[in-house]
Amino acid sequence: MLPLHIPALSSALDLDQGKCQSDRWDVEVAIVGAGMVGCTLAVALGQAGIRVALIESRDLSQGVRPDERASALALGTARILQRIGAWPLMQSWGVAPVHRIQISDGESLLRVQLCRERLQAPALGYIVENQITQKALWQRVRECPSVQVFSPVQVQGFSAHPDHMQVELAWQGSRQTLRTALLVGADGARSRLREWAGIRSSGWGYGQVCIVSTLTHEYPHAQVAYERFHARGPLAILPTTHPYRSCVVWTVPQTEQDRVMALSEVEFLGAIYPFFGAQLGALLAASPRTCYEPQRSHAHTYIAPRLALIGDAAHTTHPLGGQGANMGMRDAAALATLLIEAKAAGRDPGALDLLQTYERCRRPDNALVLFGTNLANRLFSNQVWPLLILRRLALWSLETLPLLKPALMRQAMGIRSQHPQLQALPLCKEPLPTLV
Ligand SMILES: Cc1cc2nc3c(=O)[nH]c(=O)nc-3n(C[C@H](O)[C@H](O)[C@H](O)COP(=O)(O)OP(=O)(O)OC[C@H]3O[C@@H](n4cnc5c(N)ncnc54)[C@H](O)[C@@H]3O)c2cc1C
């Protein structure tokens, strides 16, 4: 359990301490949601001395929320986490580098190999338990004196004014207001802030469920990840820090959810083995399964007067390709960079042109990932023969056309040169370890 320093609401709201840039605001930035993305923004801003309120409805004194999942964090995301000082903690608690990704389509013998050597990168990405990432970020939050944590506190509503945003907070039956220059919605896929701001979001479900489990196998994974496409849905196999264990995300039609979840461990291993392939040998054990419904959604805009959306509050995608949190971390880094520059220039952090720059910076990257992930899922999750030919052609092109593969790899690794958000993000004061 994390011994978080959580100020009581009344004392935390005794904010007339003259610490702010402007007495118009109690804090410069209020972030709603202390998930991976909200915490990343809070630390990046806190490290630069910006006064932040981080508001979370869950009770953070209860420690990290149980989460069986491990996420694929791209190299670009690892660099963001390194700059905010969370990566060394994560490395010490366990991250599994991915050296090669193998992509295959059903029974086809065609295999696309993405190798770190191709881009001379230390790794294509890292598989990290969500609990480790979250724990490291919370530790960093606690180390930032300019970040005040409000938990368990609910945001009840807000109203935008020309020179500030007024946020209504509720805590154990009492209500308080907080004045901030900018309110950031990092409150996840079902964002209330997005709804209250009247921002519409377009999206759909896939009629699929993602079943997550950690499997023990006969042969070592050798830091290889597999993305196997099958007509019923994709299967991702991700190496963990244990050489004989991989985390699987198995997508199946929603109609099969109850049957697959009810299987015994032995039956589950038998059911997944034909899709798993022989590379890792026999399947020996499976951890208890959890199950998630994939959704695709994209907010029509990320901004409103004195409000910005980041992470799942702005967009959600199918877990295929492991891009959701990566996009969110890039949102957080981009917004932090702009806010830090604004502070240095003595500018209003909630200025409309700043928010417009944030949206212009992030929307094209997110739209591209959402489009690509959706296309891959639609193209590969069916047995219509013209699409079968098309996707085999796509895989063949990826393997043979010289420029296509590095371009795809750079996008997936979050290191495209067009991503401007890293360079200006200030470094944490700790010496940076090498990414391995
Ligand atoms: C099966 C599966 C596998 C995935 N694998 C990957 C992967 O490999 N790589 C990857 O990059 N992504 C992956 N993702 C996506 C990734 O998990 C999400 O994109 C990411 O967790 C979103 O983080 P977030 O901080 O934006 O939102 P959340 O994690 O949802 O956090 C939102 C926070 O806001 C709080 N909150 C909500 N409302 C309020 C309120 N009114 N007041 C105060 N607090 C509030 C919530 O309690 C919560 O703590 C996967 C997703 C799934 C389902």
The ligand as an SDF file (V2000), in Angstrom:
LIG
                    3D

 53 58  0  0  0  0  0  0  0  0999 V2000
   -7.3560   -5.2450  -22.4830 C   0  0  0  0  0  0  0  0  0  0  0  0
   -6.6300   -3.9310  -22.6570 C   0  0  0  0  0  0  0  0  0  0  0  0
   -5.2870   -3.9450  -22.9810 C   0  0  0  0  0  0  0  0  0  0  0  0
   -4.6090   -2.7340  -23.2100 C   0  0  0  0  0  0  0  0  0  0  0  0
   -3.2950   -2.7800  -23.5520 N   0  0  0  0  0  0  0  0  0  0  0  0
   -2.6460   -1.6200  -23.8090 C   0  0  0  0  0  0  0  0  0  0  0  0
   -1.2680   -1.6480  -24.2090 C   0  0  0  0  0  0  0  0  0  0  0  0
   -0.6530   -2.7040  -24.3430 O   0  0  0  0  0  0  0  0  0  0  0  0
   -0.6360   -0.4580  -24.4460 N   0  0  0  0  0  0  0  0  0  0  0  0
   -1.3010    0.7350  -24.3270 C   0  0  0  0  0  0  0  0  0  0  0  0
   -0.6850    1.7880  -24.5850 O   0  0  0  0  0  0  0  0  0  0  0  0
   -2.5920    0.7940  -23.9490 N   0  0  0  0  0  0  0  0  0  0  0  0
   -3.2860   -0.3500  -23.6840 C   0  0  0  0  0  0  0  0  0  0  0  0
   -4.6020   -0.3030  -23.2960 N   0  0  0  0  0  0  0  0  0  0  0  0
   -5.2580    1.0180  -23.1380 C   0  0  0  0  0  0  0  0  0  0  0  0
   -4.8800    1.6730  -21.7990 C   0  0  0  0  0  0  0  0  0  0  0  0
   -5.1270    0.7810  -20.7350 O   0  0  0  0  0  0  0  0  0  0  0  0
   -5.7040    2.9540  -21.6080 C   0  0  0  0  0  0  0  0  0  0  0  0
   -5.5930    3.7370  -22.7710 O   0  0  0  0  0  0  0  0  0  0  0  0
   -5.1710    3.7700  -20.4160 C   0  0  0  0  0  0  0  0  0  0  0  0
   -5.2150    3.0070  -19.2290 O   0  0  0  0  0  0  0  0  0  0  0  0
   -6.0010    5.0480  -20.2360 C   0  0  0  0  0  0  0  0  0  0  0  0
   -5.5120    5.7800  -19.1380 O   0  0  0  0  0  0  0  0  0  0  0  0
   -6.2420    7.1100  -18.6420 P   0  0  0  0  0  0  0  0  0  0  0  0
   -5.3950    7.6130  -17.5190 O   0  0  0  0  0  0  0  0  0  0  0  0
   -6.5320    8.0050  -19.7930 O   0  0  0  0  0  0  0  0  0  0  0  0
   -7.6780    6.6350  -18.1120 O   0  0  0  0  0  0  0  0  0  0  0  0
   -8.0570    5.7170  -16.8430 P   0  0  0  0  0  0  0  0  0  0  0  0
   -7.0170    4.7010  -16.6000 O   0  0  0  0  0  0  0  0  0  0  0  0
   -9.4400    5.2340  -17.1230 O   0  0  0  0  0  0  0  0  0  0  0  0
   -8.0580    6.7160  -15.5980 O   0  0  0  0  0  0  0  0  0  0  0  0
   -9.1130    7.6360  -15.3640 C   0  0  0  0  0  0  0  0  0  0  0  0
   -9.1090    8.0100  -13.8920 C   0  0  0  0  0  0  0  0  0  0  0  0
  -10.0620    9.0650  -13.6730 O   0  0  0  0  0  0  0  0  0  0  0  0
  -10.7830    8.8060  -12.4610 C   0  0  0  0  0  0  0  0  0  0  0  0
  -12.0870    9.5170  -12.5540 N   0  0  0  0  0  0  0  0  0  0  0  0
  -13.0880    9.2590  -13.4230 C   0  0  0  0  0  0  0  0  0  0  0  0
  -14.0980   10.1370  -13.2320 N   0  0  0  0  0  0  0  0  0  0  0  0
  -13.7330   10.9740  -12.2230 C   0  0  0  0  0  0  0  0  0  0  0  0
  -14.3580   12.1000  -11.5730 C   0  0  0  0  0  0  0  0  0  0  0  0
  -15.5710   12.5460  -11.9410 N   0  0  0  0  0  0  0  0  0  0  0  0
  -13.7000   12.7190  -10.5850 N   0  0  0  0  0  0  0  0  0  0  0  0
  -12.4660   12.3050  -10.2100 C   0  0  0  0  0  0  0  0  0  0  0  0
  -11.8240   11.2440  -10.8030 N   0  0  0  0  0  0  0  0  0  0  0  0
  -12.4380   10.5900  -11.7950 C   0  0  0  0  0  0  0  0  0  0  0  0
  -10.8850    7.2780  -12.4390 C   0  0  0  0  0  0  0  0  0  0  0  0
  -11.1170    6.7880  -11.1260 O   0  0  0  0  0  0  0  0  0  0  0  0
   -9.5100    6.8600  -12.9850 C   0  0  0  0  0  0  0  0  0  0  0  0
   -8.5570    6.7250  -11.9670 O   0  0  0  0  0  0  0  0  0  0  0  0
   -5.2960   -1.4930  -23.0710 C   0  0  0  0  0  0  0  0  0  0  0  0
   -6.6490   -1.4790  -22.7320 C   0  0  0  0  0  0  0  0  0  0  0  0
   -7.3180   -2.6820  -22.5360 C   0  0  0  0  0  0  0  0  0  0  0  0
   -8.7870   -2.6500  -22.1930 C   0  0  0  0  0  0  0  0  0  0  0  0
  1  2  1  0
  2  3  1  0
  2 52  2  0
  3  4  2  0
  4  5  1  0
  4 50  1  0
  5  6  2  0
  6  7  1  0
  6 13  1  0
  7  8  2  0
  7  9  1  0
  9 10  1  0
 10 11  2  0
 10 12  1  0
 12 13  2  0
 13 14  1  0
 14 15  1  0
 14 50  1  0
 15 16  1  0
 16 17  1  0
 16 18  1  0
 18 19  1  0
 18 20  1  0
 20 21  1  0
 20 22  1  0
 22 23  1  0
 23 24  1  0
 24 25  2  0
 24 26  1  0
 24 27  1  0
 27 28  1  0
 28 29  2  0
 28 30  1  0
 28 31  1  0
 31 32  1  0
 32 33  1  0
 33 34  1  0
 33 48  1  0
 34 35  1  0
 35 36  1  0
 35 46  1  0
 36 37  1  0
 36 45  1  0
 37 38  2  0
 38 39  1  0
 39 40  1  0
 39 45  2  0
 40 41  1  0
 40 42  2  0
 42 43  1  0
 43 44  2  0
 44 45  1  0
 46 47  1  0
 46 48  1  0
 48 49  1  0
 50 51  2  0
 51 52  1  0
 52 53  1  0
M  END
$$$$
